Amino acid sequence: MRNPTANETQTEVGHTMNIKTYLQKNILLFDGGMGAFWAGRNRDAEFVCEMANLRRPESVLEIHKAYLDAGAKAIKTNTFGLNAVSLGGQSELLREAVSAGWKLAVEAAAGREAFVFADIGPIPQMGENSSWLPMKELVDLWLELGAEHFLFETQSSAHCLVKAAEYIKQANPQAFILISFAVQPSGYTREGFSGAGLIREVMASGAVDAAGMNCVSGAYHMRQLMKELSGEGLCLSAMPNAGYPVVVDGQTVYDGDPGYFAMQLSELAGLGVSMLGGCCGTTPEHIARAADLLKQRRALPVKRITPETNKKATVSPRKNRLWDKMEHGTKIFAVELDPPKNAELSKFMAGAWTLKGAGVDAITVADCPIGRARMDSSLLACKLRRELDVDPIPHMTCRDRNLNATKALLLGLNVEGVDNVLVITGDPIPSAERDEVKSVFNFNSRKLAGFVRQLNETELDHPFQVYGALNVNARNFEVELKRAKQKVEAGVCGFLTQPVLTSEAFENLKRAHGELNAKILGGIIPVVSYRNACFMQSEISGINVSEEIIELYKDKDRSECEKLAVDLSVRIAKEIAPYVDGFYLMTPFLRVNLMVNIIEGIRKAIASSSLEE
């Protein structure tokens, strides 16, 4: 079968009416989830369903026709997972599989009143640093085939999507573009973006004709999510899963009731959602039941309701003591205590009590540093806040929690009065443990900061102040500074830096002070021995110790080293003081009394400098 041209496609498919005209009077019902349905029918296959376009085309054609017979008026090409990245750069295979998928969908819809949508799924590794080229290659192929209706589905961010839509519109101004996001019942995508916010963002571009949600959520939860957008005059779509998956005999199955699914789609239509369909687990029966109910719905005027948004209660936010001090010009002291490796907490709490007595403003708690399990930083933060009335700054890594777990923890911290968090990507699990202990990098620190900012804006009465890490010892500080600026844009209000133990680190700190619109806590770690200096220089990522400092510790005993540690830390603090809003001190080996001496020395040095000025 030859490829239809752009002018022929509409007629061969069967629809002579423009899709925008159709949507003015009708609800457009899509098909269901091709991938799960095909897999259930072809359990013996050793390839993904998209490859069936080439290897079992009759199976794909049969499913397309089954959905159309059930009442679908729009079908998606079987191309969701096809792109240059997923196919390892095999451009010819990509062209063959996409072309075959297009031909099968067009053949199934020929002679019927149905639209065919070019289905484009998320492209792996298409983050901030990836190229636009894989998306452009795919779009160019679809345009060459004659596609006029495009569905970018199961997306988790808006990256490249508006650019792709604008590119398509330049090539074919009559093209219709639908963008659909995979939004969890919590209202956020797996990358931490608000689903409603993403829909508004892409629709505001003017290049996108419709937007909505698909996958991840069942019909009821998707209906609850869509209430936030109904009544805004947007052209909306909703394609939920058939409930939630269960594992039976090693197979993932969906057992949601088709009648219940259809009822929820009918309710979605009542919210003004004009494009409906199904995703994972939805079969032709689900679509047939929905088609019957939607025929009745069409006779009714489209119902628009007042959006039910997550409105924050009118509660005055509590005062963030730490932020308030910095805003009033006080140089604060934040001291880091490593959490215990076991359940013995007495030394940690005794150290925290001593630091509070020394007048520290905050205690920071690392989150399983270097990827090894320690007592949970957030639970310790709650204990410090509740029992010692200390302002804690728990570190939160992106390594060990997915989006749901992260949100749950943030809500708990908020209720416990913890107002400050440090978000970091986190060290990977040591390689020898990876087979049994898996890392969970659901997002990076910038995306986590943006997620917390959205929680602040939509759900929390008492917003968090979000801090980030700044490595002043980075080999390429230009890149590090660029990332820091992106973190500020994402919602980071301040940075805790790595230790300043070289002249290069000092210069980088000065530059950060001049270029970042954020508070900076300068990092100080006391070097306690020659061996300790060599270890930090050789073993600890992100810490550089100058040769001059290492030499100072040669042939010194413990008491001499401790005095040197205090003197050196005070000297560094005095040098960086004009460029920081406070000091971030890292406690070696729980030597809290050493930290007290350093804090006292810094205070005296700063007071002396002020008097001299």
KATAVEN-V683087 format. One record per residue. RES is the residue in three letters. BURIAL is 1 if it has 9 or more other C-alpha atoms within 8 Angstrom, else 0. Layout:
res: <RES | RES>
burial: <BURIAL | BURIAL>
//
This chain:
res: <MET | ARG | ASN | PRO | THR | ALA | ASN | GLU | THR | GLN | THR | GLU | VAL | GLY | HIS | THR | MET | ASN | ILE | LYS | THR | TYR | LEU | GLN | LYS | ASN | ILE | LEU | LEU | PHE | ASP | GLY | GLY | MET | GLY | ALA | PHE | TRP | ALA | GLY | ARG | ASN | ARG | ASP | ALA | GLU | PHE | VAL | CYS | GLU | MET | ALA | ASN | LEU | ARG | ARG | PRO | GLU | SER | VAL | LEU | GLU | ILE | HIS | LYS | ALA | TYR | LEU | ASP | ALA | GLY | ALA | LYS | ALA | ILE | LYS | THR | ASN | THR | PHE | GLY | LEU | ASN | ALA | VAL | SER | LEU | GLY | GLY | GLN | SER | GLU | LEU | LEU | ARG | GLU | ALA | VAL | SER | ALA | GLY | TRP | LYS | LEU | ALA | VAL | GLU | ALA | ALA | ALA | GLY | ARG | GLU | ALA | PHE | VAL | PHE | ALA | ASP | ILE | GLY | PRO | ILE | PRO | GLN | MET | GLY | GLU | ASN | SER | SER | TRP | LEU | PRO | MET | LYS | GLU | LEU | VAL | ASP | LEU | TRP | LEU | GLU | LEU | GLY | ALA | GLU | HIS | PHE | LEU | PHE | GLU | THR | GLN | SER | SER | ALA | HIS | CYS | LEU | VAL | LYS | ALA | ALA | GLU | TYR | ILE | LYS | GLN | ALA | ASN | PRO | GLN | ALA | PHE | ILE | LEU | ILE | SER | PHE | ALA | VAL | GLN | PRO | SER | GLY | TYR | THR | ARG | GLU | GLY | PHE | SER | GLY | ALA | GLY | LEU | ILE | ARG | GLU | VAL | MET | ALA | SER | GLY | ALA | VAL | ASP | ALA | ALA | GLY | MET | ASN | CYS | VAL | SER | GLY | ALA | TYR | HIS | MET | ARG | GLN | LEU | MET | LYS | GLU | LEU | SER | GLY | GLU | GLY | LEU | CYS | LEU | SER | ALA | MET | PRO | ASN | ALA | GLY | TYR | PRO | VAL | VAL | VAL | ASP | GLY | GLN | THR | VAL | TYR | ASP | GLY | ASP | PRO | GLY | TYR | PHE | ALA | MET | GLN | LEU | SER | GLU | LEU | ALA | GLY | LEU | GLY | VAL | SER | MET | LEU | GLY | GLY | CYS | CYS | GLY | THR | THR | PRO | GLU | HIS | ILE | ALA | ARG | ALA | ALA | ASP | LEU | LEU | LYS | GLN | ARG | ARG | ALA | LEU | PRO | VAL | LYS | ARG | ILE | THR | PRO | GLU | THR | ASN | LYS | LYS | ALA | THR | VAL | SER | PRO | ARG | LYS | ASN | ARG | LEU | TRP | ASP | LYS | MET | GLU | HIS | GLY | THR | LYS | ILE | PHE | ALA | VAL | GLU | LEU | ASP | PRO | PRO | LYS | ASN | ALA | GLU | LEU | SER | LYS | PHE | MET | ALA | GLY | ALA | TRP | THR | LEU | LYS | GLY | ALA | GLY | VAL | ASP | ALA | ILE | THR | VAL | ALA | ASP | CYS | PRO | ILE | GLY | ARG | ALA | ARG | MET | ASP | SER | SER | LEU | LEU | ALA | CYS | LYS | LEU | ARG | ARG | GLU | LEU | ASP | VAL | ASP | PRO | ILE | PRO | HIS | MET | THR | CYS | ARG | ASP | ARG | ASN | LEU | ASN | ALA | THR | LYS | ALA | LEU | LEU | LEU | GLY | LEU | ASN | VAL | GLU | GLY | VAL | ASP | ASN | VAL | LEU | VAL | ILE | THR | GLY | ASP | PRO | ILE | PRO | SER | ALA | GLU | ARG | ASP | GLU | VAL | LYS | SER | VAL | PHE | ASN | PHE | ASN | SER | ARG | LYS | LEU | ALA | GLY | PHE | VAL | ARG | GLN | LEU | ASN | GLU | THR | GLU | LEU | ASP | HIS | PRO | PHE | GLN | VAL | TYR | GLY | ALA | LEU | ASN | VAL | ASN | ALA | ARG | ASN | PHE | GLU | VAL | GLU | LEU | LYS | ARG | ALA | LYS | GLN | LYS | VAL | GLU | ALA | GLY | VAL | CYS | GLY | PHE | LEU | THR | GLN | PRO | VAL | LEU | THR | SER | GLU | ALA | PHE | GLU | ASN | LEU | LYS | ARG | ALA | HIS | GLY | GLU | LEU | ASN | ALA | LYS | ILE | LEU | GLY | GLY | ILE | ILE | PRO | VAL | VAL | SER | TYR | ARG | ASN | ALA | CYS | PHE | MET | GLN | SER | GLU | ILE | SER | GLY | ILE | ASN | VAL | SER | GLU | GLU | ILE | ILE | GLU | LEU | TYR | LYS | ASP | LYS | ASP | ARG | SER | GLU | CYS | GLU | LYS | LEU | ALA | VAL | ASP | LEU | SER | VAL | ARG | ILE | ALA | LYS | GLU | ILE | ALA | PRO | TYR | VAL | ASP | GLY | PHE | TYR | LEU | MET | THR | PRO | PHE | LEU | ARG | VAL | ASN | LEU | MET | VAL | ASN | ILE | ILE | GLU | GLY | ILE | ARG | LYS | ALA | ILE | ALA | SER | SER | SER | LEU | GLU | GLU>
burial: <0 | 0 | 0 | 1 | 0 | 1 | 0 | 0 | 1 | 1 | 0 | 1 | 1 | 1 | 1 | 0 | 0 | 0 | 0 | 0 | 0 | 1 | 1 | 0 | 0 | 0 | 1 | 1 | 1 | 1 | 1 | 1 | 1 | 1 | 1 | 1 | 1 | 1 | 1 | 0 | 0 | 0 | 0 | 0 | 0 | 0 | 0 | 0 | 1 | 1 | 1 | 1 | 1 | 1 | 0 | 1 | 1 | 0 | 1 | 1 | 1 | 0 | 1 | 1 | 1 | 1 | 1 | 1 | 0 | 1 | 1 | 1 | 1 | 1 | 1 | 1 | 1 | 1 | 1 | 1 | 1 | 1 | 1 | 1 | 1 | 1 | 1 | 0 | 0 | 0 | 0 | 0 | 0 | 1 | 1 | 1 | 1 | 1 | 1 | 1 | 1 | 1 | 1 | 1 | 1 | 1 | 1 | 1 | 1 | 1 | 0 | 0 | 1 | 1 | 1 | 1 | 1 | 1 | 1 | 1 | 1 | 1 | 1 | 0 | 0 | 1 | 0 | 0 | 0 | 0 | 0 | 0 | 0 | 1 | 1 | 1 | 1 | 1 | 1 | 0 | 1 | 1 | 1 | 0 | 1 | 1 | 1 | 1 | 1 | 1 | 1 | 1 | 1 | 1 | 1 | 1 | 1 | 1 | 0 | 0 | 1 | 1 | 0 | 1 | 1 | 1 | 0 | 1 | 1 | 0 | 0 | 0 | 0 | 0 | 1 | 1 | 1 | 1 | 1 | 1 | 1 | 1 | 1 | 1 | 1 | 0 | 1 | 1 | 1 | 1 | 1 | 1 | 1 | 1 | 1 | 1 | 0 | 1 | 1 | 0 | 1 | 1 | 1 | 0 | 0 | 0 | 1 | 1 | 1 | 1 | 1 | 1 | 1 | 1 | 1 | 1 | 1 | 1 | 1 | 0 | 1 | 1 | 1 | 0 | 1 | 1 | 1 | 1 | 1 | 1 | 1 | 0 | 0 | 1 | 1 | 1 | 1 | 1 | 1 | 1 | 1 | 1 | 1 | 1 | 0 | 0 | 0 | 0 | 0 | 0 | 0 | 0 | 1 | 1 | 1 | 1 | 0 | 1 | 1 | 0 | 1 | 1 | 1 | 1 | 1 | 1 | 1 | 1 | 1 | 1 | 1 | 1 | 1 | 1 | 1 | 1 | 1 | 1 | 1 | 1 | 1 | 1 | 1 | 1 | 1 | 1 | 1 | 1 | 1 | 1 | 1 | 0 | 1 | 1 | 0 | 0 | 1 | 1 | 0 | 0 | 0 | 0 | 0 | 1 | 0 | 0 | 1 | 0 | 0 | 0 | 0 | 1 | 0 | 0 | 0 | 0 | 0 | 0 | 0 | 0 | 0 | 1 | 0 | 1 | 1 | 1 | 0 | 0 | 0 | 1 | 1 | 1 | 1 | 1 | 1 | 1 | 1 | 1 | 1 | 1 | 0 | 0 | 0 | 0 | 0 | 0 | 0 | 1 | 1 | 0 | 1 | 1 | 1 | 1 | 1 | 1 | 0 | 0 | 0 | 1 | 1 | 1 | 1 | 1 | 1 | 1 | 1 | 1 | 1 | 1 | 1 | 0 | 0 | 1 | 1 | 1 | 1 | 1 | 0 | 1 | 1 | 1 | 1 | 1 | 1 | 1 | 0 | 0 | 0 | 1 | 1 | 1 | 1 | 1 | 1 | 1 | 1 | 1 | 1 | 0 | 1 | 1 | 1 | 0 | 0 | 1 | 0 | 0 | 1 | 0 | 0 | 0 | 1 | 1 | 0 | 1 | 0 | 1 | 1 | 1 | 1 | 1 | 1 | 1 | 1 | 1 | 0 | 0 | 1 | 1 | 0 | 0 | 0 | 1 | 0 | 0 | 0 | 0 | 1 | 1 | 1 | 1 | 1 | 1 | 1 | 1 | 1 | 1 | 1 | 1 | 1 | 1 | 1 | 1 | 1 | 1 | 0 | 1 | 1 | 1 | 1 | 1 | 1 | 1 | 1 | 1 | 1 | 1 | 1 | 1 | 1 | 1 | 1 | 0 | 0 | 0 | 1 | 0 | 0 | 1 | 1 | 0 | 0 | 1 | 1 | 1 | 1 | 1 | 0 | 1 | 1 | 1 | 1 | 1 | 1 | 1 | 1 | 1 | 1 | 1 | 1 | 1 | 0 | 0 | 1 | 1 | 0 | 1 | 1 | 1 | 0 | 1 | 1 | 0 | 0 | 1 | 0 | 1 | 1 | 1 | 1 | 1 | 1 | 1 | 1 | 1 | 1 | 1 | 1 | 1 | 0 | 1 | 1 | 1 | 1 | 1 | 1 | 0 | 0 | 0 | 0 | 0 | 1 | 1 | 1 | 1 | 0 | 0 | 1 | 1 | 0 | 0 | 1 | 0 | 0 | 1 | 0 | 0 | 0 | 0 | 1 | 1 | 0 | 1 | 1 | 1 | 1 | 1 | 1 | 1 | 0 | 1 | 1 | 1 | 0 | 1 | 1 | 0 | 1 | 1 | 1 | 1 | 1 | 1 | 1 | 1 | 1 | 0 | 0 | 1 | 0 | 1 | 0 | 1 | 1 | 1 | 1 | 1 | 1 | 0 | 1 | 1 | 0 | 0 | 1 | 1 | 0 | 0 | 0 | 0 | 0 | 0 | 0>
//
